[in-house]
């Protein structure tokens, strides 16, 4: 095997090469959105998240002490299943606990507990609650204003909180045409540039939670870097800020 090149059971006809591109993609393993680092086929329109390309056969997660999650190439059984981290449907690669029946998308299963660039820290919690008990945090999500949904990241200052589910909703809403709309093309406008203009405004996201302009401005200033870290982690690449794409969050 060459450096940066792998053979994968889900795409045996060609080898996959490691690449880093800021253009978003749909992972052919877990069927979820991705960006940044990936393993890509040079001949086919086939991409895999890092976590889907090189999975760990069995994992344990600190949020589920009694569970042992096994990597599966497809959801078990014939009934619809959802990820216990982000509440989104499971339709491809998945980590599944036979004992409890819990499921986690590969990227959700590998979400970092702490995101830290030396200046800002974001901590992952299992749920947003009103009690502030172990594994939870007592502040509402800045996207939806609700508590008790999916896993959530909160800043060290405790003033900024965002559901993992809400991050995915923001991205899927903005990139809907990537999957269902017509292919972008023609002229000098590339699909990547078109998508960059469709990334949701951070100000609009926080407006749902903070009605006054002064609070929105303050939150935008404080959360600009935080939102990039969270989105990078949710999309499977927590090691690098996707500045070229997510930077447009602050430009509107």
N, C-alpha and C positions, 0 to 999 in steps of 0.2 A: 504493500500500500504506500503510495506516494504521500508526502507531507501535505496536509490540507485536502486530502482526497479519500473518500470512503466508498465502500460498497454497502448498499442498504437493501434489506429484504423487501421493502415496499416498492423498489424501483430497480430490479435486478438487471435490466437490460443495459444500463449505463452507470458509470461511476458518478458520484456527486462531489463537487468541489466547493470548498469553503470560500465564501465571498462576503464582503460587507458593502451593502448598498442602502442608501437612505430611502429608496422607493419602497412603498408598502407592498406586501404580498399576502396571499392566502396560503397557509401551510397545507400541503397535500397530505400531511399525516393526521394532525388533530383538527383540521378544517377551520382553524382560528386565524385571526389577523396577526401578522408579524411585520417586523421592520428591522433594519440593521443587519446583524450577523445571521447567516443562514448557510445551509448546504444546498447547492443548486446544480441542476443538470444542465450541461452546456448544449444539449441537443433538444431537450423537451422543456415545456413550460411546467417544470416540477421543482418545488422548493420545500424545504423542511426547516422548522425551527432547530436551533442547536439542541434543545432538550428532546426533540422528537427524533433527530438524526442519531444522537448518541444517548439513548435512555438508560436509566439505571433499572435493572430488572425488578428489584424490590426496594421500596423506600418506607421509612417511617416519618411521620410528621408531628411536630411538637403540639399542634392543635388537637390531635387525635391520638392520645397516648396508647389506646388499646388496639389501634388499627395497624395493619400491615398492608400496604398498597402494592399491588403487582401491576407491572406494565402490560397492557393489552393492546393489540392492533385494532380492535373494534370493541364497542360497548357490549357487555354481556347481556344475553337474553334478547327478547323481542319488544320489550316495553321501552318507551322514551325515557332517557336518563338526563340528569343535569349535573353540572359541576357544583360541588358544595362550597367552593370558594367564590365563584363569580355568578352563580345561579343561571348560567347560560347552558344551552343544550350541549350534550356530548354526542358527537357524530363521527368521531374518528379515534385516533390514539387516545388512551386514557389510563390513568392509574386507578385501580379498583380494589376496594377492600371487600373480600368475600364475607367476612364476619359481620360487618356493619352495613354493607351495601353502599358505602360512600364512594363517590367518584371525584376525581380531580383532573382537570386538563393538565398536560405535562408542564406548561408554563406556569400555571397556577400552583402546581405542586412544588415548583422550584422558586417561587417568589422569595426574594431575600427578606429576612425578618427585619433588617435594618438597612436603609439606604443612607449613605453618608459620604459627602464629598469634602469633609473637613470643616465646612461652614454651616451646613444644614443637615439635620438628621430626621429621617422619617421612619416611624415604627409601624410594623404590620400587626393588626389586631384581628381576631377572629370575628368579632361583631361589634357594632356600635350599640351601646345600651345606656340606660338612664342610671344604672347602678355603679358603673365603673369597676365591676368585679374582674377577677383574673381573666386575662385574655380578651378583655373588652375595653372600650373607651367611651366615655360619657360626653360626646359632642356630636352634633348633627353633621351630616355630609354637606359640603358646600355646593354640590351639584344638585341634589334632590331635596335637601333639607330634612331628610328622614333619618331615623335610627333603626337599628335592628335588621338591616339588609345583609349584604355580603361582607366578605373580609374588607378591611379598610386600612388605608395608610394615614397616619396622623403625624404632624410635625412636632418637633421637640417643644416648641412654644405653646402647643396645645390649641392654637388658634386656627389651624388648617387641617381639614379632614376630608378624605375622598374615598368613596367606595370603589373597590375593584370593578364591581358591576357597572358603576356609572362611567368609569373610564372607558370600558368596552363599548358602552352605549354611545358615548361621544364619538368614538372612532368609527364604529359601524355605521352610524347615521351619516357621517361625513364621507365615508368611503363606499357608500351603497352602490354607486355606479361602477365601482371596481369589479363587483360581482355580477350585478344585474343589468347595468346600463350598457349603452353602446361603447365599443372600443374607441378610445381617444386617438386621434391621428389627424394628419393633414397639416400643411403649413409647418411652422416652427414650434408649434405647441405640442409638447410631449405629454404623455399620460402622467408622469411624475409631477411636472409643473402644474398641471390642471388640478391634481389632487392636493397639492400644497395650498392652493387658494381655497380649498374646501374644508381645511382643518377648522374646527369650531373655535370661536373666540373665547378666550379665557374670561374676558369681562362678561360675556353673555352667560357663561357657565355659572359664574359666581353671582350674577344678578338675581338668579332665582332665590338665593339665600340671603343676600344683603341688598336691601332696597335702596338705600341711600348711596349717592354717587361717591361720597367721601369714603365710605366703608368699602365699596367696590375697588376704588383706586388703591386703598391701603392693602387690601387682600391681594390685588394683582401684583403689587410690588413685592409682597412677601412670598407669594406662591409661584412666581414666574419660574424659578429654578426647580422648585418642588414638583410642579406638574410635569416637567420634562423627565425627572427621575422616575416618577410613578408610571408614566406612559411607557418609558423605555423598559421598565421591569415587567409590566403587564404584557408587552409585546414580545417578550422573550430575550431582551438584550439589555440587562441592567448595568452592564459594564461601560456603556458608552451613551452619552447624551446625543439624541438625534436632533441636533441643533438646526440643521437645514430645514427640516420639516416642522418640528414642534415649535421652532422659533416664531412661526407665523401666529401662534396662539396669542402672543403679546403685541402683534402688529395691527390688530383690528380694534 
